[in-house]
Amino acid sequence: MRASLLSATVCALLLTASAARADDDLDALLAESIVTAPSANAESTSLAPATTSVITAEQIRAHGIRTLSEALNFLALGFFTTNPAHGQEIGARGVLLSADYGNHVLLLVDGHTVNESGGGAASFDRGLGIPIEMVDHVEVVLGPGSVLYGSNAVLGVINVVTKRAKDYAGVRLIGDADFFTWGKVAIGVGHETTFLGRPVELTAQVEYQRQDGPSLTFAPQAVPDDAVTGLPKRFGPGPGTGTWGGTVERGYYSAAPAAYVRAVSGNLELSLRASAYHRASPYLDGLVNYSGTFDDPSNYELERWLFADLKYRIPVSAVVDVRTRAYADFYSYDWYDTSVAAEDCLEGQVDGCRRNMRGFSRWAGVETQAHFDWLKNGRLTSMVGVDARMDWGSAASHTDTIGSGPSETYGRYDVTNPRIGMYAQQTARPTEWLALNAGTRVDVAEGYPAAVSPRASVALFPWRGGTVKGIYAQAFRAPTIFERFYSDTFRLPNANLRPERVRSLEASFEQKLGAQRMLVAVYSSTMTDLLVSENATEADVARALGDGIRFDAEDGLYTTHNAGVVRVVGYDAAFDGSALTGRLRYGVNVTGAYARRRGDGESVPPTVAPSLMGNARVSYDLARGLPVLALAAHAEARRPADRAFDGGFTPTPYAPPVLDLRAAISGPFPGIPALSYRLVASYSVQRTGPYVIGPVQDGSSGVPATLNPVDRFRAGAGLTYVFE
Amino acid sequence: MAQQTSGPISRRGWCLGIAALAASSPRRAEAAATLPVPLQAELLVKVASYDRGLRARAGDRVRTLVVTRPGDVQSERVAAQLVACLKDVPRIGDLPHDEHVAAFVNATALADRCRAEHISTLFFTGELGPDNVAAVGVALAGVNVLSAAPNAELVRRGAVLGFDLVSSKAKLYLNLAQAQKQGISMSAELIKLMTVFT
C-alpha cells in the first residue's frame, strides 16, 4: 500500500512537473514579443540580433501614456528623453548629444523613416504626429542599426507600429485633457470591407492637441548694458531694465494637429501622415532661443511633416519573397524670434529685429528587398536590398528690422543630394541551440565618404528558456544638408564633413521561465568623428570667402567639424512578467553607463545624460468590468547640465536626480460599455531639469547657472466612445 | 455530415485535426502583421499537448493535411513552410506524424477526405472567404477535427482554434460552440490562456 501510494505520489509529481513545464513553454511562447525592426523580418526578441524591448498598446493605455517620449521613459529599456520645452531630446545607454534634434536615433513609423533629410530631426513627443491610440506596439532596439536602415541609427532604432483595423474597429471619439494646461480631441476609425471583391482595411485618426502653460516664474537675471546702444538691455517693450525674468503667461504653448491613415488591400499597403508642431518655449536657452523678447508668443518654432509610403509584397515562390516600396516626404521648419535689443540684431537695426529661419527638406525614393528562405522553415535565410533616394534641402535666414534699418537674408542654400544604400543579411540556425546573423550595408552619397555598416550576431540557447547573445555592430550618421551648407552672420558652412561613426560590442544573457523574463546585457561603444560646433579656423574662413559666403562678424565665427569622441561602457538589466493569468503585469529596467566625451583636450561625461537610470511599472486588471490600476516610475541619477563644461560656471551646474511618478486608472465606464475612461496623475520630485536657461549662458559674470523648471504635478482625464 | 460512428467522437482514425487558415490572407500583407510560420507551427504542436482527445482520435499517428487556396502563391508558400516546420518536430502529442498538401475544392469534399483518409490535422492556408469558412464549419460538424486559423475573425466565423498577433504577442482564440460540434475538448489550463468565442 505504501509503495503504491509512493508510486502514485511520484507519478503525480512527475505529471505535475511535466504539465508545469508544458504550461511554462506555452506561457513563454505567448509572452514572447515578435519584432521586425532588428532584422526586417518577424522574429522573437530572443532571436533578434539586438537587445530589443517592446512597449505594447495595453501598457500605453494602462499607464496613461500620451506620447512616445513618455512611453520610452516609463516603459522602455535603455532609452530616455528630456524636455527642454521646445521638443524632446533623446538619448540611450548613457549618451545624449544635446541639440541634435533626435538625429542619433532612427525613428520609424510602420517601417517608414521619419527623420527628415535636412537635419536628421525626428520628434518623439507631441510632434511625432502619430495618434497614440493608433499605436499597436513600439519596438525599441538598442545599439547601432545602420546595417539595414542607413544613417541616424547610431544609438538605436525605434519602430512605431500602428494597429490593424481588427484591433481598432469602429468609429471612436476621443477627448483627453490635463487640468488645466493641455487638451486633445480626436476622431479615429478602423474598418474592414471589400472593394472590387478584394478585402480592404482602413485605419485612420485625425486629432488636435493644444497646450497652454503652465504659467512659470523666472528669477531675474541681470545682463550687461546693450553693447550697441550703451543702455540697459531690453527684453520687451518700453525702456530696458537690463534684467530678464518674470512670469510667463502667454509664451509657453504648443499646438499639434495630426492625421494618419493606413490602408491595406491584399499585398498592397498605403500609409499617409500629415502633422504640424507649433511650439513656443518660455525661456532662453543655449539650444535654440539664445535671444529674444520675454513672454512673447510670437517667438516660436513650427514644423510640418507629410509622408506617403506605398508598399507591395510579391510572394514569388515558397523560397522567394520580394518587397518593394516607394516613399515621399516633405518637411518644413520655421523659427521665429523677435528681439528688441540692438546688440542681438544686425548693424543699423537699433530698435530691434524679427528673425526667421526657414528650412525645407524633401526626399523620395524606392526600396526593394528580396527574401530567400532556402529551407522554407526559417533556418537558412538571405536578404538583399537596395534603397535609392533623392534628397532636396533648402534654407535661408531672414532678419527684418523693427522700425527703420536694413533687412538681410543670409545663408541661403538649395541642395540636391542623391544617395543609395545597398545591404545584405544572412541568417542561419544550424541547430536548435545556435542562431547566427550577419549583414552589412554600404551607403554612398554625393559629398561625403561612403559608409560601411556591418553587424554580426551569435545567439546560443543552451537550456530551456535561456539565451546567450553576442553582437558586434557599426553605424553612422551622415552629415546633414544643414550641417554642410547652412551659414549666417556667425556660422560658416563646411561641405567637407565626414559621417559620424559608432562601433559597438555587446553581450547579453536572457532567461525566460513561463511568462517571466530576465535580461542582463553589457556593452561597449565608441563614437568617433562626432560633428561639433567649434571656432572657425583660418582655413574655414578662407574656404568660406572662396565660396562667396557672406558673413558680417570679424571674430567669434564658428563652424562644424568632425572632432568629438564618446566612449561608453555599461550594462542593461531588465525583469518583466505577469501573473494571475496575465491580470498582474510588472517590469523593471535599469541601465548604467560610464561614458566620457573627449574634445579640446578634456574628457568629461556627456551632458544631460544620466550614468544610471531606469523605470519600474506594475498594473493590475480587476476584470469583470472593473478598471485597470497602474503605477509607473522613471528615475535618473544626477547629471551634468548642458552648459556644465563649456559655460565656465561656478559651481558646475548639475541637474538633480529625477524621479517621475505616474498613476493611472482606466476601464469601461459603468453602465456604458462603448465608453471608456482614463484618469492619470503625474508627479515629479525634482524641481529643475538639465538645461541652463535665460540670457546668462556662461559664468563670466560670476552668476550661478539657472536650470529649467519642471512642471511637477499634472492630473487629467480622458474619455473614448466607440461606435461599432 | 454524418460519420461512420454514431457519436461525434471516434476512438480510431479521428485525431486532432487542425485547420489553420493562415498567413496568406490578403489582409496580412506585412510580415509584421502575421505570426511567423515557425511560431504558428510551434503553437500548434504545443496546443496538441492540451487536446484531451488527441490520443484516442489519432490512433497510431497524427495525419496532417495542409490545404491551400488554389492558385495562390502565398498560400502555397506558407503551406510549404508549415510542412517544413512540422517535419522538424519529432512527435506531436507524443505520436509520430506526417504532412501532405492539397488544394481546397469545397467544404463537403474536404470533410469527406478527412473521413476517408483518417486525416487528423487540417491545416488551411489562404483566405477562403467568409462564406467558405462558415461552410467549412458546417461541413466539419460531427467530424472529429480541430480546425485552426492564424486569424481571430476566422475563428469567430467557424474555425475552432486560432492564433493572431496582437501588439507583438501571439494570442489564442477558441470557438467553443464549434469545438463542441467537432468533438474537441481542451484542458482548462489552456482555455484560461485563450479568448473564447461562445
Interface residues (C-beta under 8 A of the other chain):
Chain A: A19 A22 D23 D25 L26 D27 L29 L30 A31 E32 S33 I34 V35 T36 N41 A42 E43 S44 V54 T56 A57 E58 G111 D136 H137 E139 V161 R164 K166 D167 E192 R198 P199 E201 V264 S265 G266 N267 L268 E269 K311 R313 P315 V316 S317 A318 D321 D373 L375 K376 N377 G378 T581
Chain B: S24 S25 P26 R27 A29 E30 A31 A32 A33 T34 L35 P36 V37 P38 L39 E42 L43 K46 V47 S49 Y50 V73 Q74 E76 R77 A80 Q81 V83 A84 C85 K87 D88 E127 A152 E153 L165 V166 S167 S168 K169 A170 K171 L172 E189 L190 K192 L193
